[in-house]
Amino acid sequence: MKAVFVLFDSLNRHMLSPYGGTRIPTPNFDRLAARARVYDRHYVGSMPCMPARRDMLTGHLSFLHRSWGPLEPFDNAFPEILKSRDVHSHLVTDHYHYFEDGGATYHTRYSTFEFVRGQESDPWKAMVQPPWDRLREKYHAHQLQFMDDAPKHRAYMINREFIREEKDFPSVQVFAHGLDFLDRNRDADNWLLQIETFDPHEPFYAPERFKTPFDTGWTGGIRDWPRYGRVEELPEESAELRANYYAVVSLCDDLLGRLLDEFDTHDMWRDTALVVTTDHGFLLGEHDFWAKNRMNMYEEIVHIPLFVHDPRDPGPGRVDRLTQSTDIAPTMLDFWDIPPPPEVMGRSVLRDNDREAMIFGYFGGAVNVTDGRTSYHRFPDSIPDQEIYQYTLMPTHITERFTPDELRAATLAPPFDWMKDVPVLKVPVIHRSPMYNNYGPGCLLESDTRLYDLARDPGQETPLHDPMREAAMIAKMIRQMRANDAPPEAYRRLGLD
């Protein structure tokens, strides 16, 4: 068996034509849908970027116990399991979070890996004295203010100076490296290739030929990176931001087409599996918000695309049962008939596994549950005063270690049922934590509990008041929390004692 796993970042399901999208032509996603099974009710688990990847690699939810962090010593990781069974796993990526403190244990689970530099705020090119005056005059004032508020983002201004021709774009290089792997290894057996690009994640920068069809006439300077939060931009500014996202999605469709050409030319469909998905979606003004992390987990963020081609059962079609990001690990193992470890909570999407419901969320925010017909989002009564801890043996945040202030009150806690009998640090979450206002409870702009009927109100515009239906969703939430061995305080913080 051979398999290719394509992972995009922030790819909006509802904008792809196989899912009814009409704003952006995505002919290559249509080509894929004609060859693969299209999963209609696929959802995220933990969010955002690295928590989602931990779910995908391990097959277990992490948001109830941990925010952004590395793979832990007790975690399973499907590339490493494959490697132990003599299946070569290769990662090619431009997702630079793998190479920071909060992600440094992921890429080393693969047999081999390649890293393409230059996305977003990747600290790539060394300019000791950048020509800031010349660089800043290229950008719109709102984007400059955003980058000034978070100085690490100024690296993007430098990186972009070295990304001029289409061949320079990191995502283009990633797919080129992936195709190069196929050229060298197509005739070999027992390998997994993971082609992973940061696109269409912000900032939304694509080669000019992809932007031209969405030209807005904007002349106000580079505007391709929205600030996370409420929409405060003028209509023409918002239109430019959206147009730049559309351009990057078009680039992603084109890159997918290059891979599909390879499958067609060499008849790889007969012996090579193909899985294509993303980690989460991205708001582009829906619900009056940009991005993610700050707001309720709306369908645009959490309801994501999944395409699967299995050469042993190659018929295309639509799949309507509930699936989740945690299902990626057991699915990958299933291609080689490898049973998942007992700690894996996900289920292979290749099999008819019905679910009652699924939970998903950000660490420190709501616990959210859906059964595909109803979604329920339950927040603590007081986000700042909630009782919450991080359980870890790898105390790092996205780009730094836990501070001494955080660790002084840490205690050793007994393991949860998926931790292979390994005790862990129990670290109280404090307001001085570096993650608190970025990827934690301090950044939320919405925190009111809501219930939605997804059939009658797919846009989640009108929350329901239906105590009986709410009670039924609470019961499903509790069952899912128990199945994932949620910490005792997880129930208390939500008033579920």
N, C-alpha and C positions, 0 to 999 in steps of 0.2 A: 504493500500500500504506500501511496504517496499523497501528500496533502499540502495545499496552499491556503494559508489563513491571512486574509486581507483585513486590516483594522484601520479604519479612519477615526478621526477625532472630531466630535461636534457635528456630525453629519445628520441633518434634519430629515427624518423619515418622510414627513408630510410634503417635502419638496421633491421627492423622487417620483418619476412617472409611474413605476410599478405600484406605488402606494397612492396614486391619484394626484400627484403634484403636476402643476401646469406652468409654474412661473419660470422654471429652468428646464430646457431640453436636456434629458438624460438618456440618450439612446443606448448607451452601453449598459446602463442598469436595466433597460428593457431587454437587451440581449441576454444578460445574466438571468433575468427572470424567466426567459424562455427555455433556459437550460436547468434551472435550479428550483428547489422548493422555496417559496416565499412565505415567511412566517408573519402572520398578521397581528399577533398579540404578544410581541416580544418586548420585554421591559428591562430597565436597568435594575441593579441591586444597590450597591454602595456608590456614592459619588463624592467628588468629581474624578479627575483623571486617574491618579494612582490607586485610590480605593476601588475604582471600577476594574482596574487591571488586576488588583489582588483577587477580587471576586472571580474574574475570568480564569486566572491561572490556577487558583486553588479549588474552585467550585464551592466556596463557602462565603456567606455574607460577612462583612467586617464592620459595617457602620454602627452596629450596636455596641461594639467594644473599643473601636479605634478610629481615629481620624486618618489623615494622610500619613502613610508610613511605609517602611520596607516590608518585604516578605520576612516572616518570623522564622526562627529555627524549627518550629513545629509545623509550619505550613507545608502542605503539598504544593507541587507546581507541575502541571502536566508536561512542560518541555523536559523537565528533569526526569520525570517518570518514563517518558519516551526514551530519553538518553540511556537510562538504566536498562532498557529493553532493546538496546542496539538500534534504536531509531534515531537518526541524526536530526537534531532540531537546530534550525538556523534562523536568527533574527536579523532583519535589516530594518533600521528605523532612523527617523530624524526626531523622535520624541525625546527631547533632551531631559525631561524629568526623570528618565531612567538613570541618569548619571549625576543626580543630586543626592544629598543626604537622605531624603525621603523615598528614594527609589533605587538605591545602589545595589540591592540584592536581587533584582529581577532579571537583568540581562545575563547574569552569570549562571542562570539556570539552564541556558541553552548550550548546545554543543559548541556552537560558534556564533559570533554576532558581528555586525557592522553598524557603525554610527555615522550618520551624515549630519554635519554641523550647520547651524545658521538659523534655525527656526526661532521665532518670537524673541525672547530675552536670553537665549543661549549665550553665555559669555565666551564668545568665539574669537573674534579678531581683536588683537591687542593694539589699541590706539592709546598711547599714554596721554597725549594731548589732542583729543579729537577737535576738529574744526567746528565747534558747536554753533557758531554764528551762521556758517554756511549751511549746516545740516538743519538747524531749526527753522530757517526761512522756507523750507520745503513743506512744512506741516501746518495744519490748521491749528488755531490757538487752543481749541478745546482738547485736541489730542496732545499738544505740548503740555498743557496743564495736567492732564492725566499722567503723562510720563514723568513730569516733575514731581508729582505726588508720590510716585513709586520709582525712585531713581534707577532701580535695576532694569526697568523697561527701556531706559535709554540705549541699552545694548542693541535694541532693534534698529535704531537709527544708524548705528554703525554696521550691523549685519547687512542691512539693505543696500549699503554702498557696494557690497561684494556680490550681490545677486542682481545681475543686469540682464543677461540673456536667459532664454528659457532653460537651457541646459544647466544653469547655475542654481535653479530653484531646488531646495532640498527634497521636496516630494518627487520631482522629476528624477533626481539622482537615486532616490530610494527605489523607485520602480525599475530604473535601469540596473541597479545592483541585483534586484530580484530576478530580472530577466537573465542577467549574467549567471546567476546561480542555476537557473533552469538550463541554460546552454551547457554548463559544465556537468550537470548532474541528472539530466533528463532520463538517461538510460539506466541510472542506478535505481535501486529499490530502497524502501524504508527510510524515507526522509519527510520532515515537515519544514516548510518554508513559511515564515511569518513576515509578510510585507506590511509594515506599519508606518503610516505617515501622520504627522501632526495636523495636516490639512483635513477639513477646512476650518480648523480652529483659528481664532483671531490671533494676530492681526491678519486681515483678509487681503493678502497680496498675491496676485497671480500674473502671469505673462499677459502682455497687452492684448493679444489676440483673443483671450478669454474675457477680457473686460469690455471690449468694443461692443458686443451685442447688448450690453446693459448700460451703455454710456448715458449719463444723466445730464451732461453739460456742466458738471461741477467744475469750478475754477478756484475753489477756496483753499487749496493746499491738500496734502495727503490726509485723507480721513478714512481710515480702514480699521480702526480699533475702538469699539464702543466701551465706555466705562460701565462696569457692572452696576446695575441699579435701574432706577426709573428713567423713562424716556423724557429727556428735557431738551432735546435738540429741535431745531426748526425742521419743518417738513423736508426741505431740500437737503439738509444735512443727513437726516435719517435715510432718505432715499439713496444717498451716496454710500452710506454704510451698508445698506442692504445690497446694493448693486455689487459692491466689492465681495460680499459673501457669495452672491450668485456666481461671480466669476471664478471663485476658488472651487465651488461645487462643480462647475463646468470643467475645470482642470482635473478634478478628481474623477469625473466621468471619463474624460479622455484617457487618463492613466489606466483606469480599469479596462478600457477598450484595448490598450496595448497588451495587457495580460490576457484578455479574452482572445485576441488575435493569436497569441502564442498557443493557447489551448486549441484553437481551431486548426492552426497550421500543422501542429504535431499530434493532433487527435488525442490530446491529453484527457479529454472527457472520459475515455474508456478505462483509465487506470489511476486517475488523480482526483482526489476530493478537493472541493473548493468551498470555503466558508468566507462570507463577507459580512461585516457588521461595523458597529461603532460603539463608543463608550457611553454617549449621551447626546441629547440634542442641544439646541441653543435658541433662546428667544431673540427675535428680531423686531421687537415692538409689540408682540402679542402680550395681552394682559398689561400693556403699558410698561413693559420691562425689556431691558437688554440682558442677554447672557443667561446666567445660572447662579447658584449659590446664595443669592440674596432673597429669593422669593419662594413661594409655594412650589412644590414639584408638579408643575403642570404637565399635561400630556405631551406638549411639544418638546419638553425636556426628557421625559422618562420613557415614552413610547418610541422605540427605536427600530431600525431595519435589521433584518437578518435574512440572508440567502444561503442555502446549503445545497451543494451538489454532491451526491454520494454515488460513485461509479458502480457500486454493487447494486444500487436501486435508483437508476438515473432519471426516472420520470419526474418532470416538473409538476407544479401544482401549488395550491394555496393550503396553508396549515393554519387552523383557527384556534388551536389549543394554546394555553398560556405557557410561555417560555421566558427565560430570564438569563441575564449575563452569567450567572453561576453555572448555567448549563454548558458553557463553552468547554470547560475542562473535561467533563465526562463524555462529551461528544467527540472531542479530539481523541481521547483514549479509545472510544468505541470504534473508530476507524481501524484500529489495530486489534480489536477484540480484547482489549485490556480492561479488566474490571476496575472501577474507581476505588480508591481507598475508602474505608468506612467513614472517614470524617467528611467526605464530599456530600454536600446537601443538594447540589444541582443534579439534573437528570439529562441523559442523552436526548437530544432533540430528534435523533434518528428513530426513537421508539415512541410508542403511543403512551406517554405518561401524562395522565390528567392531573391537574392541580385544582384545589379548591380556591386558592388565592395566593398572592405573593406580597411580601413587604419589601420596601425600599426606602432609602433616605440618605441624608447628610448626617454625619456625626454631630450630636448636640442639637439637631433640629427636630422636626416632626418624625414620627414613625408613620409611614404611609402604607396603605394596603389597597389592592385592587383585586377583584375577581373577574375583571374584563368587562363588567357591566356597570359597576359602581366603583368609585374611588373615594377613599376616606383618608384624611390628612389630620392627624391628631398631634397637637403641639402641647408642650408643658404650659402650665398656667403662667409661669414666670421664667422666661429664658435666662435672665441673669442670675436667678436664685436657684436654679435647678441643681440637683445632686447628680454629678456625672464624673466618671473617671475614664482614663485611658488605660487599657490593659496591654502591656507590651514587654518584650525583652530587648527591643530595638528602639530606644527612646530618641528618635529623631523626628523633626518636622520636615516640611518640604525642602528647605535649604539650610537648616541648622539643627543642632542638637537641642534636646530639652534643656532648659536653663536650670541652674542650681535652685532657683526659687521654686520651680515646678517639682523638682525631685526631692526636696527636703522632706516633704510630707508623704513620700511614696512608702508603701508597705508591700510585703510579699503576699500575694493572693493565691488561693488554690486554683488549679487549672479548670477551665471550662471543658465540656465533654469532647471538644474537637482539638484539644491542645496536647494530645498524646502524653497526658500525666505530667506535664511540665508546669510548675508554678510560674507566675508572672508578676511583674511590677504592677501595682495598682496606683496610678498617679492622679491625684485630684486635678481637675481642670480649673485653672485660675485665670483671672482677667488679664494677667500679665503674660500669659502664654503667647508666643509669637503667632500661633495659629488662630487665636481666639477671634480676631476681627477679620480674618481672611478666609479661612476654610473651617470655621467653627461657629459656635452659637452667637458670637457677638456681631456677626455680619448680616443677620437676618432682618429684612425690611417688612416681612409678613410673618405673623405668628398666630393667626387665629384658626382654630380648628374648623374644618370644612368637610362637607359631604357632597358628592356630585353624582348625578345620573349620566353616565357616559353615552348611553343610547339616545336619550332625549336632548342632552346638552353636551355634545362632544367637544365644544369649545370651552367648557367649564366657565361659563359666564354667570350662572345663577346657582349659588349653593342651595342645597336642600335643607329644610327643617323637617326631619322624619325620624322621630326617636326610635321607632321599631327597626327601621333600616339601619340606623346608626348602631344600635345594639347588636345587630347581626354582623356588621362589619367589625365592631370591637371584638366580638367573639372570634372572628376569623383572624384578626390581628394577633390576639393573645395566643391562639394556637400556633401561628407562624413564629412568634417570638419564642415560645417554649421549644419548638422544634429546632430553633437556632441557638438555644441555651442562652437567652438574653440575661444580662446581669440583673440581680434583684432590684437595683435602683432604677433600671429602665422602666419597670412597671410603676414604681413610685413617682417618678418624674412626670409620667403621663396620667397620674391619677387612676391607675388600673389595679390598685391593691384589692 
